[in-house]
C-alpha cells in the first residue's frame, strides 16, 4: 500500500499509511481551521515542520492506538555519544539498519508507555476502528478525515495537553478550534454510515504524573462547530474563487480600541 496513491472516493478505509492519506485530493479539518484563522497562512504554509513535539505526538498515538505497529514506524536508537568520532561512526552504522523507520530515544518511548499504562482502560478494543480514513462529500465538496478511533457508537480523539483540567482544556479547545474538528468528524462518520452519537476527547497531560480527563462535546457545541466549519468553507471557497488570500482575513488599518487593552 505504501507505494500506492488513492483517489477521492467516498467510503471508510483502514490501514492507510499517513503519507498516502495526506495526498488524497480533499479538504481536511485543518484546512477549515487554518483558513478561518488566516487565509494567507493557509495558502502559503509549507506544512508542518518536524519538531520534538510532533514526534512525541506521533509516538504517543502509535503506542496507544496501534502498539503492535510500533516496530514498523519507529526504532529505539542506541545510547551513543555522538560528540566523539567513534560515536559518530557507530551512529552512522546504526542508521543503515533503520530503513524507513524513525529513530527515537528510549526515554521518549518509556514516557509514552507510562502515559499509556495510566489510561489503559481507554485503549481501543479489537472491534474498534483505529486510525481509519473517511472520505465524504460535505456541502458538495470532497473532504477527508483520519479518526483516532471509533468505538462503534462515538468518535474518540487522544490529545496530549499541558493542562487537562476543565479550565485548561476548554481553553485549548478554543485556541485550536477542536470543536470544529469534532463536528466535522461526527459528520464524516454519519455520512459514511458509521452512526456517531458524539465526540469524546481523552486529554492527558504531558508531564508526570500524567493526569487525564475525558470530555464529551454536547449537541449544542457540535452544532456551533458545524456552523464555524460552514463559515470557514465559505471563506476558503471565496478566496479560491477570487485568488485573494488576505493576511488574517483583514483589510486596511486596524484600530486598537481602549477596550482592547489590559
Residue pairs with C-beta under 8 A, 6 or more apart in sequence:
1 15
1 16
1 17
1 20
2 17
2 19
2 20
4 20
5 20
5 23
6 13
6 16
6 20
6 21
6 23
6 24
7 24
7 25
8 24
8 25
8 26
8 135
8 142
8 144
9 135
10 135
10 136
10 137
10 191
10 192
11 134
11 135
11 192
12 129
12 132
12 133
12 134
12 192
12 193
12 194
13 132
13 133
13 134
13 135
14 129
14 131
14 132
14 133
16 131
16 132
16 133
16 146
18 146
21 133
21 144
21 146
24 133
24 135
24 144
25 142
26 135
26 142
26 143
26 144
27 138
27 141
27 142
27 143
27 144
27 233
27 236
28 143
28 144
28 145
29 145
29 180
29 181
29 184
29 185
29 229
31 42
31 236
32 180
32 184
32 228
32 229
32 232
32 233
32 236
33 176
33 177
33 180
33 181
33 232
34 41
34 42
34 45
35 42
35 232
35 235
35 236
35 239
36 177
36 180
36 228
36 231
36 232
36 235
36 249
37 177
37 248
38 247
38 248
38 249
39 235
39 236
39 239
39 245
39 246
39 249
40 245
40 246
40 247
40 248
41 247
42 236
42 245
43 239
43 245
44 245
48 54
55 102
55 104
55 108
56 108
56 112
56 160
56 206
57 160
58 73
58 102
59 74
59 104
59 108
59 109
59 112
60 112
60 115
60 116
60 158
60 160
61 131
61 148
61 158
62 69
62 70
62 73
62 74
63 70
63 109
63 112
63 113
63 116
64 112
64 115
64 116
64 119
64 123
64 158
65 124
65 130
65 131
65 148
65 149
65 158
66 130
66 131
67 116
71 101
72 101
73 101
73 102
74 101
74 102
74 103
74 104
74 109
75 97
75 98
75 101
75 102
75 103
75 104
76 103
76 104
76 105
76 106
76 109
77 91
77 94
77 103
77 104
77 105
77 106
78 90
78 91
78 94
79 106
80 87
80 90
80 91
80 94
81 87
82 88
82 91
94 103
95 103
114 208
114 210
115 160
115 204
115 210
116 123
118 204
118 209
118 210
118 212
119 202
119 204
119 212
122 156
122 202
122 214
124 130
124 149
124 151
124 156
125 151
127 152
128 149
128 150
128 151
128 152
129 147
129 149
129 150
129 152
129 194
130 148
130 149
131 146
131 147
131 148
131 149
132 146
132 147
132 150
133 144
133 145
133 146
134 144
134 145
134 146
134 147
134 188
134 189
134 191
134 192
134 194
135 142
135 143
135 144
136 143
136 144
136 187
136 188
136 191
136 192
137 143
137 191
138 184
138 187
138 188
138 191
138 229
138 233
139 230
139 233
141 233
141 237
143 184
143 188
145 184
145 185
145 188
147 155
147 156
147 157
147 185
147 188
147 189
148 156
148 157
148 158
149 155
149 156
150 156
150 189
150 194
150 196
153 195
153 196
153 197
154 196
154 197
154 198
154 199
154 200
155 182
155 185
155 186
155 189
155 196
155 198
155 199
155 200
156 199
156 200
156 201
156 202
157 178
157 181
157 182
157 185
157 199
157 200
157 201
157 202
158 201
158 202
158 204
159 169
159 172
159 178
159 201
159 202
159 203
159 204
160 203
160 204
160 205
160 206
161 168
161 169
161 172
161 203
161 204
161 205
161 206
162 168
162 172
162 205
162 206
163 169
163 171
163 172
163 205
164 203
164 204
164 205
164 211
164 212
164 213
165 211
165 213
166 213
166 215
169 201
169 203
169 213
169 215
172 178
172 203
173 179
177 225
177 228
178 201
179 217
179 221
179 222
179 224
179 225
179 228
180 225
180 228
180 229
180 232
181 225
182 199
182 201
182 217
182 221
182 222
182 225
183 199
183 217
183 222
183 223
183 224
183 225
183 226
183 228
183 229
184 225
184 226
184 229
185 196
185 199
186 196
186 198
186 199
186 222
187 226
189 195
189 196
190 196
198 216
198 217
198 218
198 219
198 222
199 216
199 217
199 222
200 214
200 215
200 216
200 217
201 214
201 215
201 216
201 217
202 212
202 214
203 212
203 213
203 214
203 215
204 210
204 211
204 212
205 211
205 212
217 225
235 249
239 245
239 246
